[in-house]
Amino acid sequence: MNDQEFFDLALKVIGRRASDGERGQLEVLLASRPDLKAQFEEIRDDACLAKKVLPLMEAVESSSGEFPAYARERLLTKVRQTLGQPQRTRAKRGWSWRWALGFAVGATAVVLLLLPMLTHPGEPIIQVVMLDTAGPVRGEDSDLDALKAQWKHSEIRTFDKAELDTWRTNWPSGAKVAAKVIYDRAAGEVRVILHGPGKPMEKTFPVGQDLAATLRQAADFIREQTRK
Amino acid sequence: MGGWAPPDAEDGLPRERPLYRQPWVAPLATTWPFLHSSAMQTPDLQALQRDDTAEWDLAFHWLWPVALRAAQIVLQPYLPGDVEDVAMESFEELVDEVKRLCTAEEMKPLWARIARTVRIAWRAHAKVEELKPLLAKIAHNRAVSRLRQVYALKRGAGQKESLEGRQEDWGDIPEAIAPDDPVGALEHKEMAARLGRLLAELKPPRGEMLADFFLRGLTYEEIAKKHAVALGTVGVYLKQGLAAMRRIWGRGGKDV
């Protein structure tokens, strides 16, 4: 008897599908060949496992059987009792960290957008000089007063042309943005030189009838450029 | 998300739905049949956990045959009137399990939940498939308990009938009723995985033949006739089927 024949005989006996003759044949076989007993036990174990597993397997694969209408309400009640209100609360709570995360991301984006506007380079240092080739004027100098009135916090100096070249290249150390205002009375113009993180800028404002108005233009220009 | 809510949403809260379950996908599926995936017919686990009535309705129809069949296999020959009751009770237990799964998810650390959210679209379907083996196991265990209860009651009522005595009246008592049930004791996720492997490995007609022999009590001759194969082939298929089962579950379920 080969392996397959022994398996068939053993399975029929284990599954109670064997005839009396087949049962007798197996008994004789096991008595005469004790080595087959272990094999028989293995087949019995496998059959035992199959009886446990096959019902689950068949149930999982099953797709027939109409869901009874009367069962719906009972099961929905159970669903509501188990997963109802507390579950919704849980769901809302579950979102809280997402809200926090979203808020943090949004706030960061806003800060990044506002940062350039909020962190302008501060008030520039303004140095003012009046180029005076004709020498000091007796009595009150209205031009000097106009300069003082426009830049109250800056020292107004008076140079001749020789000193100017040294002064205009000598920028205050540590200042991010600085401006030099040169009022050339003889040329009738106000020159503004800007020194900052970008490219140096220079602009000349011709002085018309009203020096104060020209100085205001120069001051506006400085404010505008240093705010960028 | 998407502002979609089922008609019976009582609290007015918007319900999250995966893309394939959005209502506008159904009309598209009539034009493009490939959209008719099985995923559209299966409920979404996250929606079930949120008490989504429409999704539970889908689950009832999808899972009922599983509960019913698991109860039938054990009870039909002995207590046919109890089959639907047991299926219903099993479904109720499944609802508790769905909540338990949800709580277990909540206990995960934040990073794990974020990772889960990322892979939710393709994982959701795989996870809901685990409900079938879980429900089968619940229904099977409940059916076995019911059968044991009935035996115990009869014996307790003064009827000195042993299991063997009842066996003569009722025929073959299911193996499941035996107290040692290592398969039933298996953790459901592991059991679902093993059942999935077994279903994949038992190429037709091996699985069907095993069920014919062990569940339906057919003889070799009847099986050969049913599947239109030679009588000698039946034993070969049964042997191969049992070997596959042994590879996955261990001998006699002892690896379980």
Chai-1 contact restraints between the chains, C-beta under 6 A:
chainA,res_idxA,chainB,res_idxB,connection_type,confidence,min_distance_angstrom,max_distance_angstrom,comment,restraint_id
A,Q4,B,G235,contact,1.0,0.0,6.0,A-B,restraint_1
A,F7,B,K239,contact,1.0,0.0,6.0,A-B,restraint_2
A,D8,B,G235,contact,1.0,0.0,6.0,A-B,restraint_3
A,R17,B,T219,contact,1.0,0.0,6.0,A-B,restraint_4
A,D45,B,R251,contact,1.0,0.0,6.0,A-B,restraint_5
A,D45,B,G252,contact,1.0,0.0,6.0,A-B,restraint_6
A,D46,B,L242,contact,1.0,0.0,6.0,A-B,restraint_7
A,D46,B,R246,contact,1.0,0.0,6.0,A-B,restraint_8
A,C48,B,G252,contact,1.0,0.0,6.0,A-B,restraint_9
A,L49,B,M245,contact,1.0,0.0,6.0,A-B,restraint_10
A,L49,B,W249,contact,1.0,0.0,6.0,A-B,restraint_11
A,L49,B,G252,contact,1.0,0.0,6.0,A-B,restraint_12
A,L49,B,G253,contact,1.0,0.0,6.0,A-B,restraint_13
A,A50,B,L210,contact,1.0,0.0,6.0,A-B,restraint_14
A,A50,B,F214,contact,1.0,0.0,6.0,A-B,restraint_15
A,A50,B,M245,contact,1.0,0.0,6.0,A-B,restraint_16
A,K51,B,E175,contact,1.0,0.0,6.0,A-B,restraint_17
A,K51,B,F214,contact,1.0,0.0,6.0,A-B,restraint_18
A,K52,B,V183,contact,1.0,0.0,6.0,A-B,restraint_19
A,V53,B,V183,contact,1.0,0.0,6.0,A-B,restraint_20
A,L54,B,L210,contact,1.0,0.0,6.0,A-B,restraint_21
A,L54,B,A211,contact,1.0,0.0,6.0,A-B,restraint_22
A,L54,B,F214,contact,1.0,0.0,6.0,A-B,restraint_23
A,L54,B,L215,contact,1.0,0.0,6.0,A-B,restraint_24
A,P55,B,I73,contact,1.0,0.0,6.0,A-B,restraint_25
A,P55,B,H140,contact,1.0,0.0,6.0,A-B,restraint_26
A,L56,B,A136,contact,1.0,0.0,6.0,A-B,restraint_27
A,L56,B,H140,contact,1.0,0.0,6.0,A-B,restraint_28
A,M57,B,L195,contact,1.0,0.0,6.0,A-B,restraint_29
A,E58,B,A211,contact,1.0,0.0,6.0,A-B,restraint_30
A,A59,B,V66,contact,1.0,0.0,6.0,A-B,restraint_31
A,A59,B,R69,contact,1.0,0.0,6.0,A-B,restraint_32
A,A59,B,A70,contact,1.0,0.0,6.0,A-B,restraint_33
A,A59,B,A136,contact,1.0,0.0,6.0,A-B,restraint_34
A,V60,B,K132,contact,1.0,0.0,6.0,A-B,restraint_35
A,V60,B,P133,contact,1.0,0.0,6.0,A-B,restraint_36
A,V60,B,A136,contact,1.0,0.0,6.0,A-B,restraint_37
A,V60,B,L195,contact,1.0,0.0,6.0,A-B,restraint_38
A,S62,B,P65,contact,1.0,0.0,6.0,A-B,restraint_39
A,S62,B,V66,contact,1.0,0.0,6.0,A-B,restraint_40
A,S62,B,R69,contact,1.0,0.0,6.0,A-B,restraint_41
A,S63,B,P65,contact,1.0,0.0,6.0,A-B,restraint_42
A,S64,B,P65,contact,1.0,0.0,6.0,A-B,restraint_43
A,G65,B,W64,contact,1.0,0.0,6.0,A-B,restraint_44
A,G65,B,P65,contact,1.0,0.0,6.0,A-B,restraint_45
A,G65,B,L68,contact,1.0,0.0,6.0,A-B,restraint_46
A,F67,B,F60,contact,1.0,0.0,6.0,A-B,restraint_47
A,F67,B,H61,contact,1.0,0.0,6.0,A-B,restraint_48
A,F67,B,W64,contact,1.0,0.0,6.0,A-B,restraint_49
A,A71,B,M88,contact,1.0,0.0,6.0,A-B,restraint_50
A,L75,B,F91,contact,1.0,0.0,6.0,A-B,restraint_51
A,K78,B,E92,contact,1.0,0.0,6.0,A-B,restraint_52
A,K78,B,V95,contact,1.0,0.0,6.0,A-B,restraint_53
A,V79,B,W56,contact,1.0,0.0,6.0,A-B,restraint_54
A,V79,B,V95,contact,1.0,0.0,6.0,A-B,restraint_55
A,T82,B,V95,contact,1.0,0.0,6.0,A-B,restraint_56
A,T82,B,K99,contact,1.0,0.0,6.0,A-B,restraint_57
A,L83,B,D51,contact,1.0,0.0,6.0,A-B,restraint_58
A,L83,B,K99,contact,1.0,0.0,6.0,A-B,restraint_59
A,G84,B,D51,contact,1.0,0.0,6.0,A-B,restraint_60
A,Q87,B,D51,contact,1.0,0.0,6.0,A-B,restraint_61
A,A91,B,R50,contact,1.0,0.0,6.0,A-B,restraint_62
